[in-house]
Amino acid sequence: MKRAGYVILGLVVLAAVLSAVWTPYDPLQADPAARLEGSSLRHRMGTDELGRDELSRVMAGARLTVLVVLGAVGLSALVGVPLGVWAGMRRGAGRAITAASDLLLAFPALLLAIVFTAVFGASIWIVVLAIGIAGIPGFVRVARVGTLQVMSRDYILAARMARVSGPAIAVRHVLPNIAHLLVTQATVAAALAILAEAGLSFLGLGAPAPYASWGRMLQASQPYLATSWHLALWPGIAIAATVLACNLIGGARDRR
């Protein structure tokens, strides 16, 4: 199952990279004469309500999704991991960090995106910032629990007796021993980021039109579900398959 996850995720990343240099058609170019066509040799996944090629837009949406996931998960890990390790190594500071992390859980990505959009306007970077901030508590908790387990080991006591500094202990002993937990958390966070980005784009809080986004494609397909169901099929499959791939990879690592 893990191998299937890597294959699916590899295809998504390949489509994202390829879309940066080539797509069958311009994903933003409308062709009213070809609107709402079904699958054909000319348009493998059909066309949307403006005559834009669905395959090209799914590929462009993959690029957007990969950028959001990398940015959001990177932000969550960059902030959450050091805080979690510090909380696990310093019991007094750990209580304050844990309390702040729990407080942050009250502000989900959707609420943060609405606030940021109202202040700064809709953009893909606002989505990355909102999802990234919302994902910080998950990394804080995983890093803290893993650090507490490591800090109880004998080699940590030996390092302290040898007067090894706290940052050196964190880098040499803590992070290598909790890396597998962090990778698993990253795959979970990636799956949640994909769903969050799709949901925000569906609500109009993601990348502004006419840029291709899987969530925006689903939102635009609603009036045509009865006659042109393919408009919802392909982005829906893309979202479900990518989330499934992340869960398969994360689940396989967690069972080790």
N, C-alpha and C positions, 0 to 999 in steps of 0.2 A: 504493500500500500504506500509506503514511503517513496518507493521508486516512482509510482504513478503521480504522486504529489510533485516530485521534482520535474517530471516530464511536463506536466500541465503548467507548472510555474515557469519552466524554461521556455515553453511556447509563448506564454504571455510576455515574458521579457523580450523574447526574440521579436515578437510583433511590435512591441514598444520601440525597440531599437531600430527596427526596419522602417517603421513609420516616420522616423526622423529624416530619412533620406529618400524613401519611396513608398508610395501607396498606389493602388490601381488607378484611382482617380483623385483629384483634389477633394479632400473631405469637406471643404467649405464651399465648393463650386456647385451652385444650383443648376438644375436642368429641368425646367418645367415640362418639357415634352416627355420626360421619362419618369414623372412622379408616380409613386406608389406601385412600381413594377415589382413583380415577384422574382424569385430566383431564376436566373438565366445564365447562359454562357457569357453574356456581356456584363451582367451584375450578379455575381455569385450569391450574394445575400439580399438581392433586391435593392430598391431605392426607397427613400423616405418621402415625406409629403412635399418636399421641395425638389425632388429628383436627385438628391445627393446619394452617392454610392454608400450602402450600409457597411460593406466590408472595409472600405477606407475609413469610415468613421469609427468602427469598432477598433481598428488598429490605432487610430489617433487617440481614442479613449483609453486604450491600454497604456499609451505613453503617459497620458495625464495621470492615470491611476498609479503607475509605477513611481512617478515623481512625487505624488502626494504621500504614498506609503513610505518611500525613502526619507522624505523630509520630516513627516510626522513621527515615524518610529525613531528616526535619528534624534530628533528634538527630545522626545520622551526619554530615551535612553541616556542622552547626554546630561540631562538634568536629574532624572530619577535614580540612575545607578550610583553616582557619587553621594547623593543624599541618603540612599538606602544603606550603602556601605558605612557611611559616617554614623548613621543611626544605630547600626549593629555594633560598631566599635565603641561608641560613646553612649552609654546607657542614658545619661541625663539628657543629652541632646536628642537621643532617639525618641523620647516621649514627645518632645515638641515637634519633631519632624513628622512623626506618625500622626499627631493631632492635625497638623497642617495638611498632610496628605489626605486624611479623612475628610477634612473640610473641603478640599478641592474636588472630592467625589460628588459634592452637591452641585457642581457646575459641569454638566455634560457638554459634549462637543456641540450639540445643537444650540444650547443656550449661549455658549461662548461665541459661536459663529454668528448668531443673531446680533449680539452686542457689538462684536468687532465689525460686522457689516454695516451696522447703523453708524458707527464712528468713522470707519475708513473706506466703506464701499465694498462691493462684492469683488473678490479676486481669488485666484487659486492659492495665493500665499496666506490669505485669511483662513482658508480651509486648513492648510497645513498647520498654521499656528493654533487654531482651535482644537484640532484633533491631537496635535502634539501635546498641548497643555493638558487636555483631558486624559491622555495616556500616561502621564507622569506617575500618578499614584500606584499603578500596577507595577512599574519598575521599582519604585521605592519599596513596596511590600516584599517583592520577590528578592531584591538585593538585601534587604534587612534580614529576612528569615535565613537566607543562605549564609550571610555574614555571621549571624549568631551561632549557627552550627559550626562554622569554621573556627570561630574564636574560642570554642571549647576544646579544641584539639591540643595535644601536647606540644606540637611543633610551634604553635603560637606562643605558648608559655616559654619555650626555649628561646624564641626570637626576642621576647620581651626581656628575659633575663640577660640576653646579649646586648640589650639597649638598642635594638633596632627601632627606628622611628615608626610612628603610626602610618604615615604615607607609604613608607617602604614595605611595611607588613601588608598594607592594602594591595599594593601593586604586585608584590612577589608571591603572596600566599592566598589572599582572599579572592581577588579577581580570577586567577586561574582555576580556583576550585568551585567558583559559582558560575563559571562561563556557560556551562550546559543549561543552567536554570535561566540565564539571561537570554540565551538563544531561543529556548522554548517560549519565553515570554515575548520575545520579538516576533515570533511567528503568530502568536495569539494577537498581539497588538496590530500586526499587519492585516490580519483578517478583519479585525474590528475597524481599522482605518479604511479598508476597502468599502465596507458597509456604510461607514459614516460619510465617506466622500460621496458615495452613490445617493445616500439619503439627503445630504445637503444640496447636491446638484438637482435632485428631484424637486426639492422645495425652492429652487432658484437662488440658493445661497452659495453655489459653487462657482466654477469658471463661467464667466459671462458668455452669452450667445454671441456669435454662432459656433464657438469652439466645441469640439466633440467631447462629450462625457457620457459614460454609460448611464448614469443616473438621469441626466438631462434627456438622453435618448428615450429612456423609459417614460419620462414625463410627457414628452412630445408624442409618444405613440398612443396615449389614452383615447383620443377621439377616433382612432382608426382600428381599434382592437377587433371589431366585428368583421372588418373587410380586409385589413392588412395586418394580420397577427404577427407577421415576420418582423415588424418594427419593434415589437417587445421581445420577441424570441431571442434574437442574437445578443443584445446587450444583457438580457437576463441570464442567458447561458454563460456569458463571459464573467459576470459577477459571481454567479454560483460556483463555477469551475475554479476561479481564482481563490475564493474563500475556502473551498474544499481542499485545494492544494496546500494552502497554508496550514489548515487544520490537520491534514494527513502528515505533513512534515513535523509539525509541532507535537502531535500525538505520538508519532514514532519515536521521537527523541525523548519524550517524557516517560516512555515505557522502558527505557534503557536502565 
